[in-house]
Amino acid sequence: MLDLDKILEDVKACRIIPEQDVLEMCLLGQELLISEGNVQSVAVPVVVCGDIHGQLHDLITLFRIGGEPPLKRYLFLGDFVDRGFNSLETFLLLLVYKLKYPDKIYLIRGNHESRQITSVYGFYDECLRKYSNANVWRYCCELFDYISLGAYIMGGLGGRDGVFCVHGGLSPGLETLDEIRKIDRKQEVPHDGSMCDLLWSDPEKDVDGWALSPRGAGYLFGEGETSKFLHRNGLSLVARAHQLVMEGYKELFDGGLVTVWSAPNYCYRCGNVAAVLALDESLTREYTTFESAQGKNDNNDRDGYDPTTITNNNNNNVGFQRGNVFLTTRQKPATEYFL
C-alpha cells in the first residue's frame, strides 16, 4: 500500500522515490484519469495555472501563496516537465495531490507531455540520471497519454459564461467542445491534426483567420476565430498557457482569451514573474502574480547538469519543420525556443 503522505514529503524534499512506487502511482493515475473525459468539467471556485516546467520550488511557492489542496481547487494547463531542474518531482507532486484529492486537482496535457519532446528537453535525461534507466520516464509517458485535452468551467450562475481551458489553443478542425470530446486522446501527441493543434497553437492579434505556426506544429489564430468559437460554444473566455508572458498573464481579443504563465524566472534566466488566475462562482477573474523562489532552484544544479540546454539523444541537434518536429539544425539555448 502506497503511503502518499510520505511520498508527498519526500517529493517536496527532492528525495528519490522508489521506482516501484512511481509505477504504482502511475497505474493508479491511469485508472483515475481514464474516467475523466477529453474535456473535463471543473467546478468553481478554481485557480487556473499555466506552465510549470519542472520548477518544483516555484510550484511549492504557488501552493503556499494560493493554499494547498484540498483547501483550494486547482487546474493546471500542462507542461509540468522539461526545462527545470526537478521535472520528475514536479509531476509526482501534482500526481500525488491528484490521487489524494481527485476533485481538487485537475490536469490538462501540454505539448511537453510527450515522448518525443521529453526525450529532448530534459525530462528523459533527468530520469536517466536519477535512476540509471529509463523505466520511470516510460511510466510517466504512459500516464501522459491519459491526461485530458481541455477543461470546461461553468459559473455557478449558469448562462453563456463558460470558460474553455486548453494548453495551446484552437484548431481549424474543431468547432465545438463536443468535437473535442470525440478525439481518441490515449496516444502519443501526433505531429499534426486536431489533437496536436490543441497543444501547440497560439493566438496572434495580427492574424486574420488561421496561419501556419512558426513552431512547426499547430496554427496561429486570430480574434475572429476566437470570437466564433466562444459564441458557438456559449463561452466568455479561452484560458490557455504555452507562451512565456513576462508579466505572468496577458489578455487578448477584448478579454476573450488569456495566456497564463506560472513559471517565474523561466529557465532560471528570463526574469519574468508568474501568475495564476482565480475564478469565482460568477467567473470573476482575479490574477495573482509571484516571483521565483530565489536560491532554492539554483541549489539543484548538480554536477554541472543544465536541463535548460537542449539535448538530443541521437547526437543530432534539434530543429523544427511542420509535420516533423525533429530535424537537424544548429543547437540553440532553450530560451530561443519558448516551447
Kinemage of the C-alpha trace (Angstrom):
@kinemage 1
@onewidth
@group {chain A} dominant
@subgroup {mainchain}
@vectorlist {calphas} color= white
{ca met a 1} P 0.000 0.000 0.000
{ca leu a 2} L 1.400 3.373 -1.035
{ca asp a 3} L 1.979 5.917 1.718
{ca leu a 4} L 1.038 9.029 -0.256
{ca asp a 5} L 1.711 11.363 2.665
{ca lys a 6} L 5.255 10.023 2.991
{ca ile a 7} L 5.783 10.258 -0.772
{ca leu a 8} L 4.498 13.838 -0.717
{ca glu a 9} L 7.021 14.729 1.974
{ca asp a 10} L 9.856 13.023 0.085
{ca val a 11} L 8.964 14.684 -3.214
{ca lys a 12} L 9.000 18.146 -1.648
{ca ala a 13} L 12.433 17.358 -0.198
{ca cys a 14} L 13.687 16.103 -3.600
{ca arg a 15} L 14.349 12.608 -2.270
{ca ile a 16} L 14.395 9.798 -4.815
{ca ile a 17} L 11.080 7.939 -4.883
{ca pro a 18} L 11.481 4.156 -5.322
{ca glu a 19} L 10.876 3.058 -8.882
{ca gln a 20} L 8.157 0.606 -7.830
{ca asp a 21} L 6.269 3.393 -6.034
{ca val a 22} L 6.381 5.554 -9.161
{ca leu a 23} L 4.999 2.652 -11.200
{ca glu a 24} L 2.158 2.069 -8.747
{ca met a 25} L 1.280 5.765 -8.685
{ca cys a 26} L 1.234 5.941 -12.479
{ca leu a 27} L -1.018 2.885 -12.708
{ca leu a 28} L -3.391 4.393 -10.153
{ca gly a 29} L -3.264 7.618 -12.122
{ca gln a 30} L -4.282 5.805 -15.296
{ca glu a 31} L -7.301 4.301 -13.543
{ca leu a 32} L -8.314 7.739 -12.301
{ca leu a 33} L -7.673 9.750 -15.455
{ca ile a 34} L -9.379 7.295 -17.801
{ca ser a 35} L -12.655 8.174 -16.069
{ca glu a 36} L -12.219 11.846 -16.991
{ca gly a 37} L -13.294 12.986 -20.431
{ca asn a 38} L -11.264 14.802 -23.061
{ca val a 39} L -12.900 17.988 -21.775
{ca gln a 40} L -13.213 17.812 -18.007
{ca ser a 41} L -15.986 19.660 -16.200
{ca val a 42} L -14.395 21.655 -13.389
{ca ala a 43} L -16.380 23.337 -10.639
{ca val a 44} L -15.810 26.826 -9.302
{ca pro a 45} L -14.116 28.386 -7.470
{ca val a 46} L -10.892 27.252 -9.116
{ca val a 47} L -7.320 28.501 -9.564
{ca val a 48} L -6.020 28.124 -13.140
{ca cys a 49} L -2.247 27.663 -13.518
{ca gly a 50} L -0.030 27.756 -16.598
{ca asp a 51} L 3.297 26.117 -17.428
{ca ile a 52} L 5.446 24.898 -14.518
{ca his a 53} L 8.324 23.240 -16.434
{ca gly a 54} L 9.986 21.351 -13.630
{ca gln a 55} L 10.429 24.362 -11.334
{ca leu a 56} L 9.454 22.465 -8.200
{ca his a 57} L 10.243 25.133 -5.632
{ca asp a 58} L 8.209 27.670 -7.567
{ca leu a 59} L 5.298 25.213 -7.629
{ca ile a 60} L 5.606 24.862 -3.863
{ca thr a 61} L 5.573 28.672 -3.649
{ca leu a 62} L 2.433 28.724 -5.798
{ca phe a 63} L 0.669 26.403 -3.359
{ca arg a 64} L 1.956 28.364 -0.382
{ca ile a 65} L 0.509 31.581 -1.800
{ca gly a 66} L -2.766 30.134 -3.043
{ca gly a 67} L -3.388 27.461 -0.418
{ca glu a 68} L -2.516 23.774 -0.624
{ca pro a 69} L -5.058 21.169 -1.734
{ca pro a 70} L -7.655 20.378 -0.563
{ca leu a 71} L -8.140 23.949 0.692
{ca lys a 72} L -8.268 25.188 -2.909
{ca arg a 73} L -9.183 23.626 -6.249
{ca tyr a 74} L -6.515 23.846 -8.972
{ca leu a 75} L -6.457 23.345 -12.727
{ca phe a 76} L -3.024 23.004 -14.351
{ca leu a 77} L -2.801 23.678 -18.079
{ca gly a 78} L 0.070 21.316 -18.905
{ca asp a 79} L 3.837 21.468 -19.439
{ca phe a 80} L 4.632 20.139 -15.993
{ca val a 81} L 8.002 18.785 -17.125
{ca asp a 82} L 11.154 19.722 -19.097
{ca arg a 83} L 13.463 22.717 -18.794
{ca gly a 84} L 13.557 22.863 -14.966
{ca phe a 85} L 15.835 21.010 -12.563
{ca asn a 86} L 13.049 18.940 -10.951
{ca ser a 87} L 10.651 17.792 -13.648
{ca leu a 88} L 10.089 14.405 -12.045
{ca glu a 89} L 9.366 15.794 -8.582
{ca thr a 90} L 7.094 18.451 -10.076
{ca phe a 91} L 4.981 15.884 -11.900
{ca leu a 92} L 4.956 13.473 -8.957
{ca leu a 93} L 3.842 16.259 -6.614
{ca leu a 94} L 0.866 17.001 -8.856
{ca leu a 95} L 0.157 13.284 -9.261
{ca val a 96} L 0.170 12.650 -5.505
{ca tyr a 97} L -2.244 15.533 -4.975
{ca lys a 98} L -4.432 14.196 -7.795
{ca leu a 99} L -4.543 10.748 -6.185
{ca lys a 100} L -5.277 12.182 -2.735
{ca tyr a 101} L -7.796 14.829 -3.814
{ca pro a 102} L -9.136 13.965 -7.289
{ca asp a 103} L -11.807 16.686 -7.228
{ca lys a 104} L -9.326 19.358 -6.117
{ca ile a 105} L -6.551 18.882 -8.690
{ca tyr a 106} L -7.183 18.769 -12.443
{ca leu a 107} L -4.531 18.283 -15.118
{ca ile a 108} L -4.547 19.140 -18.820
{ca arg a 109} L -1.957 17.767 -21.222
{ca gly a 110} L 0.631 20.121 -22.671
{ca asn a 111} L 2.843 19.676 -25.704
{ca his a 112} L 5.706 18.661 -23.385
{ca glu a 113} L 3.723 15.705 -22.017
{ca ser a 114} L 5.075 13.751 -24.959
{ca arg a 115} L 7.703 11.079 -25.537
{ca gln a 116} L 9.325 12.980 -28.386
{ca ile a 117} L 9.560 16.316 -26.636
{ca thr a 118} L 10.662 14.979 -23.231
{ca ser a 119} L 13.387 12.924 -24.873
{ca val a 120} L 14.996 16.182 -25.999
{ca tyr a 121} L 14.116 18.876 -23.471
{ca gly a 122} L 15.327 17.385 -20.201
{ca phe a 123} L 12.824 15.019 -18.595
{ca tyr a 124} L 14.269 11.858 -20.136
{ca asp a 125} L 17.815 12.809 -19.143
{ca glu a 126} L 16.687 13.678 -15.614
{ca cys a 127} L 15.028 10.284 -15.109
{ca leu a 128} L 18.065 8.505 -16.533
{ca arg a 129} L 20.372 10.458 -14.239
{ca lys a 130} L 18.297 9.713 -11.131
{ca tyr a 131} L 17.503 6.028 -11.771
{ca ser a 132} L 20.211 4.886 -14.208
{ca asn a 133} L 17.474 3.577 -16.502
{ca ala a 134} L 14.507 4.937 -18.448
{ca asn a 135} L 11.743 2.985 -16.682
{ca val a 136} L 10.371 5.912 -14.670
{ca trp a 137} L 10.333 8.071 -17.801
{ca arg a 138} L 8.314 5.378 -19.590
{ca tyr a 139} L 5.840 5.050 -16.699
{ca cys a 140} L 5.210 8.790 -16.746
{ca cys a 141} L 4.902 8.956 -20.537
{ca glu a 142} L 2.321 6.172 -20.482
{ca leu a 143} L 0.356 8.203 -17.937
{ca phe a 144} L 0.629 11.337 -20.093
{ca asp a 145} L -1.488 9.577 -22.725
{ca tyr a 146} L -4.423 9.529 -20.296
{ca ile a 147} L -4.402 13.232 -19.397
{ca ser a 148} L -7.351 15.283 -20.652
{ca leu a 149} L -7.032 17.718 -23.554
{ca gly a 150} L -9.110 20.514 -22.060
{ca ala a 151} L -11.498 21.617 -19.359
{ca tyr a 152} L -14.839 23.406 -19.200
{ca ile a 153} L -15.607 25.693 -16.286
{ca met a 154} L -19.203 26.843 -15.858
{ca gly a 155} L -20.003 29.543 -13.365
{ca gly a 156} L -22.457 28.807 -10.606
{ca leu a 157} L -24.831 31.372 -12.116
{ca gly a 158} L -25.094 29.385 -15.356
{ca gly a 159} L -25.829 31.134 -18.639
{ca arg a 160} L -23.487 31.800 -21.556
{ca asp a 161} L -20.431 32.406 -19.444
{ca gly a 162} L -18.372 29.232 -19.543
{ca val a 163} L -14.575 29.110 -19.732
{ca phe a 164} L -12.707 26.689 -22.001
{ca cys a 165} L -9.219 25.802 -20.778
{ca val a 166} L -6.556 24.273 -23.020
{ca his a 167} L -2.784 24.215 -23.156
{ca gly a 168} L -2.153 25.722 -26.584
{ca gly a 169} L -5.182 26.950 -28.450
{ca leu a 170} L -7.816 26.328 -31.080
{ca ser a 171} L -7.854 24.141 -34.187
{ca pro a 172} L -9.376 24.756 -37.628
{ca gly a 173} L -10.686 21.186 -37.454
{ca leu a 174} L -12.618 21.684 -34.214
{ca glu a 175} L -15.615 23.994 -33.998
{ca thr a 176} L -17.268 22.700 -30.823
{ca leu a 177} L -16.387 21.203 -27.464
{ca asp a 178} L -18.331 18.094 -28.460
{ca glu a 179} L -15.910 17.533 -31.338
{ca ile a 180} L -13.003 17.710 -28.895
{ca arg a 181} L -14.755 15.143 -26.710
{ca lys a 182} L -14.692 12.648 -29.613
{ca ile a 183} L -10.889 12.633 -30.075
{ca asp a 184} L -9.004 9.465 -29.134
{ca arg a 185} L -6.524 11.100 -26.755
{ca lys a 186} L -4.836 7.941 -25.440
{ca gln a 187} L -1.834 8.160 -27.759
{ca glu a 188} L 1.444 9.964 -28.267
{ca val a 189} L 0.873 13.555 -29.368
{ca pro a 190} L 0.631 13.493 -33.196
{ca his a 191} L 2.759 15.755 -35.403
{ca asp a 192} L -0.363 17.335 -36.868
{ca gly a 193} L -4.143 17.201 -36.716
{ca ser a 194} L -6.685 18.480 -34.238
{ca met a 195} L -5.175 16.933 -31.101
{ca cys a 196} L -1.802 18.422 -31.988
{ca asp a 197} L -3.384 21.833 -32.579
{ca leu a 198} L -4.943 21.958 -29.108
{ca leu a 199} L -1.499 21.503 -27.558
{ca trp a 200} L 0.589 23.617 -29.950
{ca ser a 201} L -1.457 26.526 -31.372
{ca asp a 202} L -1.042 30.192 -30.391
{ca pro a 203} L -3.221 33.313 -30.611
{ca glu a 204} L -1.923 36.159 -32.756
{ca lys a 205} L -3.558 39.585 -32.919
{ca asp a 206} L -2.191 40.287 -36.413
{ca val a 207} L -3.638 37.099 -37.937
{ca asp a 208} L -6.970 37.143 -39.762
{ca gly a 209} L -8.334 33.604 -39.562
{ca trp a 210} L -5.641 30.910 -39.493
{ca ala a 211} L -1.926 30.876 -40.302
{ca leu a 212} L 0.831 28.293 -40.099
{ca ser a 213} L 2.731 28.421 -36.821
{ca pro a 214} L 6.478 29.118 -36.794
{ca arg a 215} L 6.724 26.406 -34.115
{ca gly a 216} L 6.285 23.799 -36.845
{ca ala a 217} L 3.124 22.395 -35.260
{ca gly a 218} L -0.314 23.828 -34.619
{ca tyr a 219} L -1.616 27.126 -36.016
{ca leu a 220} L -1.778 30.809 -35.294
{ca phe a 221} L -5.364 32.021 -34.875
{ca gly a 222} L -6.834 35.486 -34.612
{ca glu a 223} L -9.600 37.346 -32.836
{ca gly a 224} L -12.247 36.400 -35.383
{ca glu a 225} L -11.767 32.658 -34.938
{ca thr a 226} L -11.665 33.079 -31.169
{ca ser a 227} L -14.922 35.057 -31.159
{ca lys a 228} L -16.651 32.452 -33.323
{ca phe a 229} L -15.507 29.636 -31.043
{ca leu a 230} L -16.703 31.490 -27.944
{ca his a 231} L -20.117 32.255 -29.437
{ca arg a 232} L -20.609 28.778 -30.891
{ca asn a 233} L -19.907 27.110 -27.530
{ca gly a 234} L -21.529 29.564 -25.133
{ca leu a 235} L -18.240 30.735 -23.670
{ca ser a 236} L -16.883 34.007 -22.380
{ca leu a 237} L -13.195 33.069 -22.219
{ca val a 238} L -10.483 30.776 -23.546
{ca ala a 239} L -7.794 30.313 -20.879
{ca arg a 240} L -4.508 28.842 -22.116
{ca ala a 241} L -0.781 28.696 -21.352
{ca his a 242} L 2.054 27.643 -23.699
{ca gln a 243} L 3.691 31.075 -24.174
{ca leu a 244} L 6.023 32.958 -21.876
{ca val a 245} L 4.445 36.196 -20.635
{ca met a 246} L 6.849 38.472 -18.804
{ca glu a 247} L 4.021 39.918 -16.688
{ca gly a 248} L 2.655 36.450 -15.833
{ca tyr a 249} L -0.597 36.818 -17.766
{ca lys a 250} L -1.926 38.628 -20.817
{ca glu a 251} L -5.476 39.118 -22.059
{ca leu a 252} L -6.163 39.384 -25.791
{ca phe a 253} L -9.128 39.856 -28.091
{ca asp a 254} L -11.112 42.222 -25.884
{ca gly a 255} L -10.745 39.869 -22.934
{ca gly a 256} L -11.943 36.788 -24.816
{ca leu a 257} L -8.631 34.951 -24.357
{ca val a 258} L -5.965 34.935 -21.669
{ca thr a 259} L -2.498 33.390 -21.518
{ca val a 260} L -1.428 32.349 -18.019
{ca trp a 261} L 2.233 31.602 -17.278
{ca ser a 262} L 3.165 30.093 -13.898
{ca ala a 263} L 6.937 29.511 -14.114
{ca pro a 264} L 8.694 32.603 -12.670
{ca asn a 265} L 12.196 33.427 -13.908
{ca tyr a 266} L 11.678 30.800 -16.610
{ca cys a 267} L 14.736 28.641 -17.235
{ca tyr a 268} L 16.302 30.448 -14.248
{ca arg a 269} L 17.299 33.296 -16.545
{ca cys a 270} L 14.291 35.069 -18.120
{ca gly a 271} L 13.454 37.388 -15.230
{ca asn a 272} L 9.673 37.131 -15.664
{ca val a 273} L 7.078 36.997 -12.927
{ca ala a 274} L 4.461 34.222 -12.839
{ca ala a 275} L 0.698 34.359 -12.417
{ca val a 276} L -2.354 32.269 -11.624
{ca leu a 277} L -5.985 33.028 -12.446
{ca ala a 278} L -8.677 32.582 -9.793
{ca leu a 279} L -12.279 32.212 -10.994
{ca asp a 280} L -15.149 32.503 -8.524
{ca glu a 281} L -18.800 31.393 -8.820
{ca ser a 282} L -19.613 34.281 -11.156
{ca leu a 283} L -16.389 33.694 -13.142
{ca thr a 284} L -14.931 36.977 -11.974
{ca arg a 285} L -11.218 36.969 -12.815
{ca glu a 286} L -8.585 37.635 -10.185
{ca tyr a 287} L -4.917 37.402 -11.138
{ca thr a 288} L -2.171 36.819 -8.585
{ca thr a 289} L 1.459 37.283 -9.591
{ca phe a 290} L 4.504 35.933 -7.786
{ca glu a 291} L 8.267 35.816 -8.181
{ca ser a 292} L 10.750 32.961 -8.206
{ca ala a 293} L 11.834 31.053 -5.109
{ca gln a 294} L 15.286 32.593 -5.331
{ca gly a 295} L 18.262 30.408 -4.474
{ca lys a 296} L 16.389 27.147 -3.982
{ca asn a 297} L 16.224 26.346 -7.683
{ca asp a 298} L 19.926 27.088 -8.136
{ca asn a 299} L 20.918 24.525 -5.497
{ca asn a 300} L 19.677 21.703 -7.696
{ca asp a 301} L 22.280 22.291 -10.399
{ca arg a 302} L 24.251 19.158 -9.594
{ca asp a 303} L 27.454 18.097 -11.348
{ca gly a 304} L 27.142 20.840 -13.938
{ca tyr a 305} L 23.871 19.380 -15.249
{ca asp a 306} L 21.857 22.075 -17.034
{ca pro a 307} L 18.408 20.911 -18.170
{ca thr a 308} L 17.706 24.259 -19.828
{ca thr a 309} L 20.118 23.363 -22.616
{ca ile a 310} L 18.508 21.339 -25.376
{ca thr a 311} L 19.920 17.861 -25.844
{ca asn a 312} L 19.264 15.191 -28.407
{ca asn a 313} L 19.715 11.528 -27.554
{ca asn a 314} L 20.542 10.700 -31.167
{ca asn a 315} L 23.527 13.105 -31.049
{ca asn a 316} L 21.884 15.392 -33.597
{ca asn a 317} L 20.985 18.997 -32.937
{ca val a 318} L 17.350 19.951 -32.916
{ca gly a 319} L 15.199 21.944 -35.280
{ca phe a 320} L 11.596 22.254 -36.365
{ca gln a 321} L 9.632 21.784 -39.528
{ca arg a 322} L 5.914 21.343 -39.937
{ca gly a 323} L 4.928 17.655 -39.688
{ca asn a 324} L 8.354 16.599 -38.457
{ca val a 325} L 9.374 18.120 -35.149
{ca phe a 326} L 12.944 16.867 -35.044
{ca leu a 327} L 15.242 17.808 -37.887
{ca thr a 328} L 18.898 18.750 -37.890
{ca thr a 329} L 19.979 22.364 -37.376
{ca arg a 330} L 22.356 24.179 -35.037
{ca gln a 331} L 21.701 23.805 -31.330
{ca lys a 332} L 20.179 26.856 -29.614
{ca pro a 333} L 19.778 27.814 -25.977
{ca ala a 334} L 16.420 26.894 -24.516
{ca thr a 335} L 15.210 30.470 -24.249
{ca glu a 336} L 15.252 30.865 -28.045
{ca tyr a 337} L 12.570 28.225 -28.453
{ca phe a 338} L 9.991 29.013 -25.732
{ca leu a 339} L 8.127 25.797 -26.456
